[in-house]
Amino acid sequence: MRRAIAARMRTASSTRCALGYDARLGNNLVAGVLLEGAKSSARDGTSAFSTTPAGYSFDRELDYAISARARLGFTPGGGGLMYVTGGGSYAKIDHTFSTTNTANSFTPFNDGKMVWGWQAGGGAEVLLSRNLSLGLEYLYNRYDDGDYYVAVGNGTAGPTNPFVLAGGVNMRPEQTRYDYHSLRATMSFRF
């Protein structure tokens, strides 16, 4: 069975809420921790085509994530902060599978489960007042999504069907990791 694969990436948006703590270490260093919850619409997908002929499409969407990150920053002159950040994340990824193959049966496994991942990035903040700051942050996000697959069964297919000849097949997206980049504006209020 020959196949051609085409991947596509869609845009994403998210809403997040975070709670953190920063402490000054000397004159110009800042260290902190952050706990964040985010509702996202980050999506990606993969399509494959076979000579049977049929098309297969895997789509996945990050539903929400809970993350804990540390950050270490430098404050040149005290009114701004440049920092690096990184930590672990736990996310729910939803999957959608579709096909034009009407002969075989398709059963998805491990859909919508929680998966572990990590985040790393950096950013900058500028103090507007004693308690309020604006910033810009970049994050690279990666999750291990290797447990999701679709089991292909005989269905009504005849004995010469490629899936029947193979004795059953488990199909999965080509990339088992789910990663994306985010660039976001931030507003922080300090107590």
N, C-alpha and C positions, 0 to 999 in steps of 0.2 A: 504494500500500500504506500503510495507516494504522497507526500504532503508538502504544502507551502505554508509558512507561518508568517503572519504579519502582526506586529504588536502596535498598540496605540495607547497614548496617554491622554488623559483628560484633565481639565483644570480642577482646582480644589479650592474650597473655602472652609474656614473653621471658626468656631466660637470657643473661647477658652476662659477659664477662671483659675487664678493661681493665688497661692498664699506662700509667702517666703520670709526668710530672715537673713539680713545682712549684718556683718560686724566689721568695723575697721580694725585692721591689723597694722598698726604703725600709722605713719602720715599719709601714704598714698596707696596702700593695699586694702582691698575689700574682699571678704570671703562670705559665702552665703549658701543657703539651701532653698529649694523651691519645690512645692507640691502643686501639681497642675492637673486639672481635668479639662479635656477638650472634646467637643462634638465636631466631627469633621465630615466632609463630603469628598475626600481624596479618593480617586478612582483610577483603575487601570484595567486593561483587558488584553487578551490574546485570542487570535483567530487561527484556525487551521482548516485545510481543505484536503480531501482525499479523492482518489480516483474512483471511488465506489459509485457515483460521485456524491459527496456530502460535505457540508460545512459544519464546523464546531466552534463555539465561542465561549470563552471563560471571561467573566467580568467579576471584579471584586471592588468593594468599597470599605474604607475604614469608617466604622460607625462612630466609635468613641475611644478615647485612650486616657489612661491615668498614668502620670509620669512623675518621677522624683529625680531632680537634677541638683548638682552642686555647681557653684560658679565662683570664679576667681577673677578679680578685676583690679584695674589700676585707675586712680583718679588724679590725672595731672591738673594741678591747680584747684582741686576740690569741687568744681562745679559740674564736672562730667564724669562719666564712668565708661571705660572700655573693658569688656570682659569676655572670657571663654566659659562655656557651660557644657555639661554632659551628665548623663545618667541613664537609668533604666526606665522602661515603659511597658505597660500592659494594655493591650488593645483588643477590641472586638472587630473582626473582619467578616463582612457578609459576602457570600459568593452567589453568582448566577451563572447557570450553564444553559446553553441552548444549542440545538442542532437541527439540521434539515434531514438527518437520517431517521427514517420512520420504520426501518426494519429491526434494528436492535433495541434493547432496553437500556436505560441509563439511570443509575442510582447514585446520587451524591452522598459522600461521607465527610464528616467533620466540618460541616458548614456552620458558620456563625459562632465558632468557638473563640475563646480568648487565647491570644498568643503573646509571647514575650518579645521584647525588642529593646532598642536603645536609641538615644538621641545625642547629638553633639553639634556644637555651633559656637556662635559668638554674637556680640552685639555692642551697642553703645547707648548710653542714656545721658540726658541733659536735665539738670535740676531747674525747674521753673519757679519753684518756691521751696520753702523748708520741707514741705510734705509731698509735693507733686513733681513728677518727672515724666518726660516723653522719651521714647527710644525707638530703635530699629534693631530687630533680631533676626538672625539666620539660623535655621536648624536643619540638620540632616537627620532623617528618621528612617530606621530600618527595623523590620519585623520578620520573624521566622514563620512563614506560612506554608511549610512543607507537608503538613498533615492532610490537607484537603485534596480529595481526588473524586473522580466519577468512575464507578465500576460499570463496564460495558457487558451486558448479557446477551444471550442469543435472541431474545424477543421472537419475532416471526421470521427472522432471517433464515435463508436456506443454508445447506451444508457447505456451499462454496463462498459464503460471506467471509471476508478477511478476518473479522473479529471472531467468528466461529472457528475458523481454521487455526487461529492463534490460541484457542482454548480460553478465551476471556482476557480482557485487557483492562487495566486501570489507567484512565487518562487524568492528567493534571496540567495546570498551567506550566509553560516552559520555565518561568522563573519562580523558584520556591520562596525567594525572599521578596518582601513587599517593602519597597523603599520610595521615599519621595523627599523633596526639598521644600522648605517653606521660608518665606520672607514676610515678616509681619511688623507692623507698627505696634508699639506698646505704650500704655499709660499706667503709671504706678503711683499709688498713694501710700505714704509711709506714716505710721502711727508714732 
